[in-house]
């Protein structure tokens, strides 16, 4: 992802270039992407750099690797959303929406209370992020997220001015366990203002915790207006 001076790494440039070609239709399902050696020549980089970019696209379900054949554009999933760890940005872009993320709050702080202390682990520090996902210029969902700095120390250098935290985490942290809870809520005044809806409007809230090899990584609450979002699927991780 972008470094602190907003200059993307070579790996990030490769990933973004391929992602744009796939999402725009320039590369279609079953099209082979350039071979590793071809990408190495195009970008003047190492095999490790190319592999990192391709691996991120594989983890996001955009590319599949076929033994002895290469890497190919994956077929898009059906509209039924499998509740593994979806990437809101990619989901909206695949459906043709112009996506944007607006960061509202970012703070690095000490954990407070038993639940936060359990998440933060050794060191007791976490990062709190609040923001709004937008589709075609309209509010789509409000998100509050806590991330353990003990589990993901590199996240402290990210400003998340444009990249949503969920997208960043999917590209950097291979989660191994997730817990979901979905329930109905009425939008409080603060969330209603951010989502451009009336206070008390029925909403769906998705609460999720994730772990990597037994260590807690993140705890997130995502709130969606009830008439704009639904969850359909099984609580399983999609296999590449």
C-alpha positions in Angstrom: 0.0 0.0 0.0 1.1 3.6 -0.3 4.0 4.6 2.0 4.0 7.7 4.2 4.9 10.1 1.3 2.0 8.7 -0.8 4.3 7.1 -3.4 3.1 3.6 -4.2 5.6 0.8 -4.1 6.3 -1.2 -7.3 4.3 -4.1 -6.0 1.3 -1.8 -5.3 1.6 -0.3 -8.8 1.5 -3.8 -10.4 -1.5 -4.7 -8.2 -3.4 -1.5 -9.0 -2.7 -1.7 -12.8 -3.9 -5.3 -13.0 -6.9 -4.6 -10.7 -8.0 -1.7 -12.9 -7.8 -3.8 -16.1 -9.9 -6.5 -14.4 -12.5 -4.2 -13.0 -12.8 -2.2 -16.3 -13.2 -5.4 -18.3 -9.9 -5.0 -20.1 -9.0 -8.4 -18.7 -12.0 -10.8 -18.7 -12.7 -14.0 -16.8 -10.3 -16.8 -17.9 -7.9 -14.3 -19.5 -4.3 -15.1 -18.6 -2.4 -12.2 -16.9 1.2 -11.6 -18.0 3.7 -14.2 -16.8 5.9 -13.4 -13.8 8.9 -12.8 -16.1 6.9 -10.5 -18.3 5.8 -8.4 -15.4 9.4 -8.4 -14.1 10.5 -6.9 -17.4 7.6 -4.5 -17.7 8.2 -3.0 -14.2 11.9 -3.6 -13.8 11.5 -5.5 -10.6 12.2 -8.8 -8.8 10.1 -12.0 -8.9 9.3 -11.5 -5.2 7.8 -8.1 -6.0 5.6 -9.5 -8.7 4.6 -12.5 -6.6 3.5 -10.2 -3.8 1.2 -8.2 -6.1 -0.3 -11.3 -7.7 -0.8 -12.9 -4.3 -2.8 -9.9 -3.1 -5.1 -10.2 -6.1 -5.5 -13.9 -5.5 -6.5 -13.3 -1.9 -9.1 -10.8 -3.1 -10.6 -13.4 -5.4 -9.7 -11.5 -8.6 -7.1 -13.9 -9.9 -6.7 -17.7 -9.7 -3.5 -19.6 -10.1 -3.5 -22.8 -12.2 -0.6 -25.2 -11.8 1.8 -25.2 -14.8 -0.5 -22.8 -16.7 -0.1 -19.4 -15.0 -2.5 -16.9 -13.4 -5.9 -16.1 -14.8 -8.7 -13.7 -14.1 -11.3 -15.3 -11.8 -15.0 -15.5 -12.6 -16.9 -13.0 -10.4 -19.0 -14.4 -7.6 -22.8 -14.4 -7.8 -24.8 -11.6 -6.2 -25.1 -13.8 -3.1 -22.5 -12.6 -0.7 -20.5 -15.2 1.1 -19.9 -13.9 4.6 -16.2 -14.5 4.8 -14.4 -11.2 4.9 -15.8 -9.1 2.0 -14.0 -6.1 0.6 -16.7 -3.4 0.4 -14.7 -1.4 -2.1 -14.3 -4.3 -4.5 -17.8 -5.4 -4.1 -19.2 -2.0 -5.0 -16.8 -1.5 -7.9 -17.7 -4.9 -9.4 -21.3 -3.8 -9.4 -20.4 -0.7 -11.3 -20.5 1.9 -8.5 -18.0 4.7 -8.1 -16.4 4.0 -4.7 -15.0 6.4 -2.2 -14.0 6.3 1.4 -14.0 9.2 3.8 -12.0 9.0 7.0 -13.7 10.7 9.9 -11.5 9.8 12.8 -8.1 8.2 13.3 -6.5 7.8 16.8 -3.7 5.7 18.2 -4.5 5.1 21.9 -4.3 2.8 24.9 -6.9 0.1 25.1 -9.8 0.8 27.5 -12.0 -1.8 29.1 -11.7 -5.6 29.2 -12.8 -6.1 25.5 -10.3 -3.6 24.1 -7.5 -4.9 26.4 -8.2 -8.5 25.1 -7.9 -7.2 21.5 -4.8 -5.0 22.0 -2.8 -7.8 23.7 0.8 -7.2 24.6 1.5 -3.5 24.7 -2.1 -2.5 25.2 -2.2 -0.1 22.2 -4.7 0.0 19.3 -5.7 2.2 16.4 -9.3 3.4 16.2 -10.7 4.3 12.8 -14.1 5.7 11.8 -15.2 6.4 8.3 -18.0 6.3 5.7 -18.1 4.1 2.6 -19.7 5.9 -0.4 -21.2 4.6 -3.6 -21.8 7.0 -6.5 -21.4 9.9 -4.2 -24.0 8.7 -1.7 -23.3 7.3 1.8 -23.4 3.4 1.7 -22.2 2.4 5.2 -20.6 3.8 8.4 -17.7 1.9 9.9 -15.9 2.0 13.3 -12.9 -0.3 13.6 -10.3 -1.1 16.2 -7.1 -2.8 15.2 -4.4 -4.3 17.5 -1.0 -2.7 17.1 0.6 -5.7 18.6 -0.8 -7.9 15.8 -0.4 -5.3 13.0 2.3 -2.7 13.9 2.7 -1.5 10.4 -0.8 -0.1 10.3 0.3 2.8 12.5 2.1 4.3 9.5 -1.1 4.3 7.3 -3.2 7.5 7.1 -6.3 5.9 5.4 -7.1 9.2 3.8 -8.5 7.2 0.8 -7.9 3.5 1.2 -10.5 1.8 3.5 -9.0 -0.1 6.4 -10.8 -3.3 5.5 -9.2 -3.3 2.1 -5.7 -2.6 3.6 -6.1 -5.4 6.1 -7.2 -8.0 3.6 -4.1 -7.2 1.6 -1.7 -7.4 4.5 -3.0 -9.8 7.2 -4.0 -13.4 6.4 -6.8 -13.9 8.8 -7.4 -17.5 10.0 -10.6 -17.1 12.1 -13.6 -14.7 12.0 -16.7 -14.2 14.1 -19.8 -12.4 12.7 -22.9 -11.0 14.4 -25.6 -9.3 12.4 -28.5 -7.4 14.1 -31.0 -4.6 13.5 -30.4 -1.2 15.0 -32.0 2.2 14.8 -29.5 4.8 13.6 -28.4 7.1 16.4 -28.0 10.9 15.7 -24.3 10.7 14.8 -24.5 7.7 12.4 -27.7 9.1 10.9 -25.9 12.4 10.0 -23.1 10.5 8.4 -25.4 8.3 6.4 -27.8 11.1 5.4 -30.8 9.4 7.0 -33.2 10.3 9.8 -32.4 9.4 13.3 -34.0 6.0 14.2 -34.0 4.7 10.6 -33.8 0.9 10.7 -30.3 -0.3 9.9 -28.4 -3.5 9.7 -25.2 -3.7 11.8 -22.5 -6.2 11.1 -20.1 -6.8 14.0 -17.0 -8.8 13.2 -13.9 -10.0 15.0 -10.9 -11.6 13.3 -7.9 -13.5 14.4 -4.6 -14.5 12.7 -3.1 -17.7 14.1 -4.9 -17.2 17.4 -4.0 -13.6 17.9 -6.8 -11.0 17.8 -6.5 -8.5 14.9 -9.5 -6.3 14.5 -13.0 -5.6 15.9 -15.3 -3.7 13.5 -18.8 -2.4 13.5 -20.4 -1.6 10.1 -23.8 0.0 9.9 -25.9 0.0 6.7 -29.3 1.6 6.0 -31.7 -1.4 6.0 -33.0 -0.6 2.5 -29.6 -0.4 0.9 -27.9 -3.6 2.0 -28.5 -7.3 2.7 -26.4 -10.3 3.8 -26.8 -13.6 2.1 -24.6 -16.7 2.3 -22.7 -19.1 4.5 -20.1 -18.3 7.2 -17.2 -20.0 5.4 -14.0 -18.8 3.9 -14.0 -18.9 0.1 -11.1 -21.1 -1.1 -9.0 -20.0 -4.1 
